[in-house]
Amino acid sequence: MGRIFFWMQNPPDGNILGVKWAEYLDSMAVSYILVVLLTVGAMVVIYRAAAAAKQIHVPDDVFAPYTPIYWLCLSAPASIVVAIICVWTYGEAFGERASGLTSTAASLGFWTFLTTVLLGYVGILIPGITPRKFRYRPLWLFYRKRGIRTEGR
């Protein structure tokens, strides 16, 4: 897997061998990538279904809270899953007496959450995922300001 967790190249416990730590990071990288990809895929699919089902019946519905965006909250369970996998494999790889378990699990959980939220948000920006009626398009990006012409006066 190379250096996906480049900031964690040094083991948190001095008793852990570098080779064994690199093997552990490689196994965690596989778990991390699988959980992130599955979660982002599920978020985008569920978001698209929820956004397509949302209807506008009265003008106030346009300004109602946009609830499909809450599917990005699936990042929290994904981070918990990666942290649990981290705790489970850390104990198997290094024994229960090795220190650094909490910081490793917290770091991997945090980065899983952040990556999943960002990739999920980028996923819902793909054309065709969010219905046209709910896309926000700031007009100032598309139209030039028309100033008062003073020429010829």
N, C-alpha and C positions, 0 to 999 in steps of 0.2 A: 504493500500500500504506500510505501514511500514515506513521505513526511506530512501526512494529513494533520497530525497533532504535533506540529513543529515546536510549539511552546512547551511541550512535555517530554522533550528528549532525555532529560535527566530524571532518573527514578527518584521518587520522594523519600525513599528509605535507602540509606547507605548500604544496607545488607542485600539489596536486590541487584543481581547481576545485570549488566547493560544489555546482554544478548536476550536474556529472559524478559526484560522490560520492553525491548523492541518487538519481541514476539507478542507480548500482551497488547501493545499498542496496535499492532497489525490486526489482531483478532477483534479489538474494540473498534477499529476503523471499519471493518466489514459490518459489524453490528450497527454502528453509527450511520453508515451510508444506507443500509437496508431500511432502518427505521425512518430516516429522513425521507427517502424516496417514497416509501409506502404511505407515510403520513401526508406528504405534499400531494401525492396522487389522489388520496382519499379526500383531502380538503378541497381540491379543485373540482373533483367530480360531484361531491356533495354540495359545494357552493353553487355550482352551475345549476343543479336541480333546484336548490332553494331560491336562487335568483330568478329562474324561469317561472317558478310557481308564484312568486310575489306579483300581485296585481295592483293596478291603480284604478280605483273605483270612483274616488272623489279627488278633487284637487289637493286636499290636505294629505293624501297618501304619498304624494311626491316628497313631502317634507317630513314624513314619519321616519323613525329610526330604521336604518337599513340593516335588518337582522341577519341576512345571509353572511355578512362580514364576520359575524361571531364564530363562524366555522374555523377561523384562524386560531381559535382557542384550543384546537386539537393539538397544538404545539406543546401544551403543558403535559398531557398524558404521554406524549412521545418522549419528552425529556425525562419523565419519571421512569419510563420503560428503559431508556438507555442507562440511567443511573442504577436501576436494579440489576441490569445485565452487568454493569461495571462492578458492583458490589459482589455479585455472584462469582464472576470470573476472577476477580482480584483475590478472593479468598481461596479459590482453587489453585491459582497460579503461584501465589506467594505465601500461602499459609495465613492463618488467622492472627499471627503475631506481628506481621509486617505492618508498619505504620504508613500513613498517607492515603488510606482508603477514602476518608471523607473528602479530602481536597480533590482527589482524582474524580470521584463520583460527582461532586458539585460542579467541577469544571466541565466535565463531559455533558452533564445535564443542562448547564447554562448554554453551552455552545450548540447543543441540539435544539433547544428552545429558540435561540436567536436565528439559527440557520433555517429552521422549519418555518418560522413566521415570515422571514424575508423571502424565501423561495415560494411559499404559499401565496404571498401578496403579489409577487411577480407572476405567478401562475394565473391568478385571477385577472391580471391585466392583459393576458393573451386575447387577441381579438376573437370574439365569438363566445367567450366565457360569460362575461357580464352583458346582459341585454342592453340594447341601445337606450332604452327609456331610462336606465339608471346610471348611465355614464355621465360623468361631470366633464364638461368641456369648457374651460374658461375662454370666453369670447375674445379677450384681449390677446390671446395667443394667435388667433386666426384672422382678426381684422385689424387693419391699420387704423390709427386714430385719424379722424378727419378734422383737420384744423380749419380755421376760418381763412379763406383766401383773401389776401389783401392786395394781390396783384391787380393792376389796371385801375386803381383808385387814384 
